[in-house]
Amino acid sequence: MKNIYLIKDLSRRSGNSIHTIKYYLKIGLLHEIGRSPETNFRYFDDSSLEMLQQVRRLRQEGKSISEIKRKVSVADK
């Protein structure tokens, strides 16, 4: 069974700010798994949390966002 998170929960679990998560969504580095039809809240799962943890590690290694996007897009193929 996979866990479902709201953006605030994802922020707390990943250590990234909500602002940062929204930025990653905007640039296509992170994707929501769905939205609530009533509230329009975004939903995320464990793969979203893993992605944020990977991005955080790569940023700590000094990688740029564009380098991370390239690395992630290659890994997805």
Backbone as ProteinMPNN parsed JSONL, in Angstrom:
{"seq_chain_A": "MKNIYLIKDLSRRSGNSIHTIKYYLKIGLLHEIGRSPETNFRYFDDSSLEMLQQVRRLRQEGKSISEIKRKVSVADK", "coords_chain_A": {"N_chain_A": [[0.847, -1.183, 0.0], [0.621, 2.156, -0.938], [1.677, 5.345, 0.295], [-0.12, 8.403, 0.532], [0.285, 11.84, 0.078], [-0.338, 15.235, 1.041], [0.673, 18.469, -0.133], [1.749, 19.922, 2.028], [2.404, 17.887, 3.821], [4.26, 16.486, 2.331], [6.235, 18.42, 2.177], [7.008, 18.634, 4.868], [7.95, 16.008, 5.354], [10.007, 15.758, 3.475], [11.729, 17.859, 3.919], [11.876, 20.022, 2.314], [10.777, 23.298, 1.387], [7.378, 24.415, 0.932], [7.214, 26.28, -1.072], [9.511, 25.643, -2.599], [8.809, 23.068, -3.487], [6.573, 23.698, -5.058], [7.874, 25.18, -7.006], [9.488, 23.196, -8.192], [7.429, 21.652, -9.245], [6.429, 23.459, -11.129], [8.558, 23.69, -12.953], [8.657, 21.175, -13.925], [10.081, 19.147, -12.706], [9.035, 17.663, -10.709], [6.04, 15.786, -10.234], [2.554, 15.808, -9.622], [0.342, 13.235, -8.413], [-2.305, 13.369, -8.639], [-5.392, 15.26, -8.198], [-7.686, 16.649, -5.845], [-11.074, 16.69, -6.628], [-12.916, 18.297, -5.313], [-11.548, 20.137, -3.62], [-9.295, 20.832, -4.995], [-6.782, 20.205, -4.08], [-3.43, 19.099, -4.31], [-2.143, 15.799, -4.809], [0.374, 13.536, -3.731], [2.768, 10.836, -3.838], [4.789, 8.112, -2.486], [6.823, 7.939, -4.388], [7.137, 10.57, -5.162], [8.184, 11.677, -2.837], [10.606, 10.26, -2.729], [11.809, 11.291, -5.036], [12.147, 13.999, -4.322], [13.957, 13.674, -2.227], [16.126, 12.646, -3.629], [16.711, 14.808, -5.327], [17.426, 16.703, -3.412], [19.769, 15.525, -2.36], [21.419, 15.605, -4.655], [21.536, 18.374, -5.058], [22.951, 19.086, -2.779], [25.352, 18.025, -3.464], [26.196, 19.873, -5.196], [25.099, 20.062, -7.711], [23.397, 21.612, -10.459], [20.022, 22.791, -11.036], [19.262, 22.382, -13.706], [21.081, 20.398, -14.474], [20.223, 18.35, -12.814], [17.624, 17.976, -13.768], [18.19, 16.99, -16.326], [19.537, 14.615, -15.659], [17.528, 13.219, -14.26], [15.554, 12.982, -16.267], [16.84, 11.329, -18.086], [17.093, 9.04, -16.53], [14.43, 8.289, -16.347], [13.863, 7.265, -18.819]], "CA_chain_A": [[0.0, 0.0, 0.0], [1.453, 3.348, -0.995], [1.236, 6.501, 1.072], [-0.555, 9.586, -0.209], [0.633, 13.046, 0.831], [-0.648, 16.582, 0.584], [1.925, 19.213, -0.312], [2.308, 20.283, 3.337], [2.996, 16.675, 4.377], [5.444, 16.228, 1.521], [7.209, 19.416, 2.614], [7.494, 18.254, 6.197], [8.692, 14.737, 5.265], [11.183, 15.877, 2.614], [12.599, 18.936, 4.361], [11.813, 21.117, 1.338], [9.669, 24.213, 1.635], [6.252, 24.33, -0.008], [7.617, 27.126, -2.2], [10.444, 24.858, -3.418], [8.043, 21.996, -4.128], [5.781, 24.321, -6.128], [8.824, 25.527, -8.067], [9.817, 21.943, -8.88], [6.248, 21.305, -10.041], [6.343, 24.406, -12.239], [9.587, 23.419, -13.962], [8.492, 19.808, -14.408], [10.977, 18.222, -12.026], [8.179, 16.855, -9.846], [4.679, 15.709, -10.752], [1.525, 15.336, -8.691], [-0.309, 12.026, -8.92], [-3.715, 13.683, -8.832], [-5.944, 16.397, -7.459], [-9.027, 16.476, -5.306], [-12.033, 17.462, -7.424], [-13.642, 19.26, -4.471], [-10.688, 21.171, -3.031], [-8.192, 21.076, -5.917], [-5.513, 19.899, -3.418], [-2.552, 18.177, -5.038], [-1.766, 14.575, -4.109], [1.688, 12.992, -4.048], [2.972, 9.52, -3.238], [6.159, 7.841, -2.038], [7.781, 8.232, -5.459], [7.371, 12.02, -5.085], [9.085, 11.87, -1.703], [11.914, 9.759, -3.154], [12.353, 12.248, -5.998], [12.609, 15.172, -3.581], [15.162, 13.293, -1.494], [17.197, 12.536, -4.621], [17.05, 16.175, -5.749], [18.126, 17.331, -2.288], [21.136, 14.961, -2.333], [22.16, 16.135, -5.799], [21.786, 19.801, -4.806], [24.017, 19.157, -1.776], [26.588, 17.703, -4.18], [26.536, 21.029, -6.014], [24.503, 19.97, -9.052], [22.403, 22.649, -10.766], [18.679, 22.275, -11.334], [19.234, 21.886, -15.088], [21.79, 19.116, -14.477], [19.343, 17.372, -12.165], [16.526, 17.674, -14.713], [18.737, 16.098, -17.387], [19.826, 13.312, -15.05], [16.255, 12.576, -13.956], [14.855, 12.636, -17.504], [17.556, 10.178, -18.637], [16.759, 7.894, -15.683], [13.043, 7.913, -16.621], [13.758, 6.625, -20.148]], "C_chain_A": [[0.89, 1.243, 0.0], [0.821, 4.49, -0.202], [0.878, 7.642, 0.137], [-0.295, 10.799, 0.682], [0.011, 14.282, 0.195], [0.68, 17.333, 0.516], [2.558, 19.59, 1.034], [2.974, 19.082, 4.0], [4.291, 16.327, 3.649], [6.573, 17.176, 1.929], [7.835, 19.002, 3.942], [8.376, 16.998, 6.128], [10.006, 14.884, 4.488], [12.192, 16.911, 3.109], [12.676, 20.093, 3.383], [10.63, 22.019, 1.686], [8.559, 23.983, 0.603], [6.588, 25.139, -1.256], [8.539, 26.356, -3.155], [9.715, 23.752, -4.162], [7.205, 22.56, -5.273], [6.673, 24.729, -7.299], [9.189, 24.283, -8.867], [8.642, 21.452, -9.723], [6.184, 22.172, -11.298], [7.347, 24.095, -13.344], [9.555, 21.977, -14.465], [9.42, 18.786, -13.781], [10.198, 17.243, -11.155], [6.77, 16.882, -10.424], [3.732, 15.23, -9.658], [0.9, 14.079, -9.276], [-1.801, 12.246, -9.141], [-4.108, 14.904, -8.041], [-7.332, 16.048, -6.951], [-9.994, 17.303, -6.146], [-12.758, 18.534, -6.604], [-12.766, 20.436, -4.042], [-9.554, 21.604, -3.949], [-6.82, 20.881, -5.248], [-4.734, 18.921, -4.28], [-2.266, 16.962, -4.162], [-0.43, 14.067, -4.636], [1.8, 11.622, -3.395], [4.433, 9.341, -2.848], [7.195, 8.123, -3.124], [8.106, 9.727, -5.499], [8.368, 12.332, -3.969], [10.497, 11.407, -2.062], [12.589, 10.726, -4.128], [12.901, 13.479, -5.281], [13.87, 14.867, -2.785], [16.356, 13.178, -2.438], [17.658, 13.923, -5.068], [17.842, 16.87, -4.647], [19.572, 16.834, -2.201], [21.984, 15.551, -3.457], [22.473, 17.622, -5.633], [22.912, 19.966, -3.79], [25.369, 18.804, -2.385], [27.016, 18.836, -5.112], [25.986, 20.992, -7.426], [23.474, 21.086, -9.236], [21.055, 21.987, -11.056], [18.634, 21.717, -12.75], [19.981, 20.555, -15.205], [20.914, 18.011, -13.884], [18.198, 16.986, -13.09], [17.004, 16.731, -15.809], [18.96, 14.698, -16.826], [18.539, 12.538, -14.773], [15.529, 12.147, -15.223], [15.523, 11.447, -18.197], [17.199, 8.916, -17.841], [15.341, 7.398, -15.958], [12.892, 7.136, -17.92], [14.214, 5.193, -20.11]], "O_chain_A": [[1.793, 1.372, 0.826], [-0.398, 4.577, -0.056], [1.493, 7.822, -0.914], [-0.609, 10.793, 1.872], [-0.144, 14.364, -1.023], [1.689, 16.872, 1.05], [3.782, 19.576, 1.161], [3.996, 19.234, 4.668], [5.282, 15.929, 4.262], [7.732, 16.769, 2.014], [9.056, 19.025, 4.098], [9.425, 16.938, 6.77], [10.995, 14.222, 4.801], [13.371, 16.849, 2.761], [13.443, 21.035, 3.585], [9.616, 21.559, 2.21], [8.798, 23.42, -0.465], [6.276, 24.722, -2.372], [8.365, 26.413, -4.372], [9.975, 23.523, -5.344], [7.138, 21.959, -6.345], [6.263, 24.63, -8.455], [9.195, 24.321, -10.097], [8.845, 20.895, -10.802], [5.917, 21.676, -12.393], [7.034, 24.22, -14.528], [10.341, 21.605, -15.335], [9.533, 17.667, -14.281], [10.653, 16.128, -10.899], [6.355, 17.872, -11.027], [4.075, 14.351, -8.867], [0.922, 13.876, -10.49], [-2.477, 11.418, -9.752], [-3.307, 15.502, -7.323], [-8.053, 15.253, -7.555], [-9.762, 18.493, -6.358], [-13.166, 19.561, -7.147], [-13.192, 21.589, -4.097], [-8.919, 22.632, -3.709], [-5.806, 21.335, -5.779], [-5.309, 18.028, -4.902], [-2.161, 17.071, -2.94], [-0.142, 14.157, -5.829], [1.02, 11.286, -2.504], [5.215, 10.291, -2.876], [8.324, 8.506, -2.816], [9.228, 10.107, -5.833], [9.276, 13.145, -4.14], [11.473, 12.083, -1.738], [13.797, 10.949, -4.052], [13.995, 13.949, -5.596], [14.757, 15.714, -2.68], [17.469, 13.569, -2.086], [18.858, 14.178, -5.174], [18.827, 17.554, -4.928], [20.491, 17.626, -1.995], [23.128, 15.949, -3.237], [23.548, 18.08, -6.02], [23.735, 20.873, -3.914], [26.41, 19.231, -1.886], [28.072, 18.766, -5.741], [26.372, 21.813, -8.258], [22.771, 21.459, -8.297], [20.974, 20.78, -11.288], [18.023, 20.672, -12.973], [19.558, 19.677, -15.956], [20.874, 16.89, -14.39], [17.84, 15.812, -13.188], [16.304, 15.787, -16.174], [18.604, 13.708, -17.464], [18.471, 11.335, -15.024], [14.946, 11.064, -15.26], [14.84, 10.64, -18.828], [17.024, 7.845, -18.423], [15.073, 6.205, -15.818], [11.904, 6.426, -18.107], [14.192, 4.511, -21.134]]}, "name": "protein", "num_of_chains": 1, "seq": "MKNIYLIKDLSRRSGNSIHTIKYYLKIGLLHEIGRSPETNFRYFDDSSLEMLQQVRRLRQEGKSISEIKRKVSVADK"}
